Amino acid sequence: VQLVESGGGLVQAGDSLRLSCVISGRTINLYGTGWFRQAPGKEREFVAAISWSGISVYGADSVKGRFTISRDNAKNTLYLQMNMLKPEDTAVYYCAAQDRRFTSTSPDPGDYTFWGLGTQVTVSS
C-alpha cells in the first residue's frame, strides 16, 4: 500500500490550495481515509476524514467551513481543498488510510495503518 501526497506549497494568507493523495494497493471507497497535519514542535493533528461510505468529518473548529475532504473513486485519490488559508495552517500535511474494510471515520492517528510522506504547506501573512 502506498500513499503519495502532492499539492503543497508556499502561499499567502487568504489563498487556496488543493492537496491530493494517490492511494495504491487499496480501493479507496472500501476504507476509511483521512488527512492529518503536524506543525513544528506540535503533535500530529486530525484535520478531516471520510468513511468508506462517504461520510466526512472535520477536526478543529478552525478548519470547519474552510477545508473540504473529498475523493475520486475512479482515480483512487483523496483530496483536501483548503480555502482562506491562515498562517496557523502552516504544517506538513499527511494522508492516511485504515487497514480494515468498511471502517468509519476516526480522528485517532493510531487507527490508521498506512501513511504518506507528507506535503509541506506554508502560509505567509
N, C-alpha and C positions, 0 to 999 in steps of 0.2 A: 504494500500500500504506500502510495506516495502522494504528498500534498505539496503543491508549488504555488506560492503566493506571488502576486505582482500588482503593480499599480500604485505603489507608494511613491513618495517624493517630497520635495520642498515646495510648500505653497504659502500663501498669505492668509491671514485671518479673514474668514468670510468666503473663502474659496471652497470648491468641492473636489472630491476625489472618489473614484470607484476602485475598490480593491477586488481582485479576482483570485480565486483559488481553484486550480485544476486538480481534481482528485482522480487518481488511477488506482485500480485494484479494488474499488468499492463502487457499487451502484448508488449514486448519491441519494436517491429517493427511497432507499431502504434503511438508511442510517441517520441518526441524529448528527448534525454538524454545527459548528459554531465559530465565532470569532472572539479572540481574547486580545488584550494589549498589555504591554509592560513598559512603563516609563523607567528611566534610570533611577535606581535606588528604591523602587517600589515593587510591590508584589504584582504578579500577573492578575489582571482584572478582567472579569467577564464583560463582554460587550453585547453580544447577541447570539442567539441560537435558533435553529429551525429543526423541527422534528421530522421524522421520516414522512409524516402525513402532511407536512407543510405548515404546521403551526409555528409561529415565530414569537420569541420573547426577547426582551431587551434588559440590559443590566442597569447601570447607573442612570438616575434621572437626567443626568447631564447629556446623555446621548438620545434619550427618547424624543421623538419628533424631528431629530436631525439625521439619524442614521437609519438605514433600511437594509435588512438582510433579505436576500433572495437567492434563488438558484435556477439554473437552466439544466433540466434533467437530460436533455439531448446532448449537451456538451459536458455533462458531469462536472459542472463548475458552480462554485459558490461565490456569491458577490456580497460586498458591503458598500453600499452607497453612502457617502458621508458628505453632508451639506453643512454650510455655515460653520466651517471648521474654526476651532479656537486654539490658542497656544497650548492649552491644557490637554488637547487631544494628541499632542506630540508623544509618540511611543513607537515601539516595534509592534506591529500587528501580526498575530498568528491565526491561522485557521486550524481547526481540529476536527477529528471525526471519531465517533464512538465505534466500538468493536462489535456490538451486538445489533442484530437487525431489529427494526421496529421500536427503537428507543425513542423516548420523549426528549424534550429539551432539558438541558441541565446547565446551571451556572457554575458547577464544580469542575475545575480543570482535571481533577482526578478521575472523572467519569469519561474522559477522552483518552483513547489509546494512541491515536495517530496524530502527528503534528507536522506542520510545515516549518520551514526555517525562519519564516517571518519576513516582513517587508517594513522598511522604515517610513514613518510618516512624520514630517516635521512641519509645524505650522508657526510661521513668524508673525509677530504682532505689528 
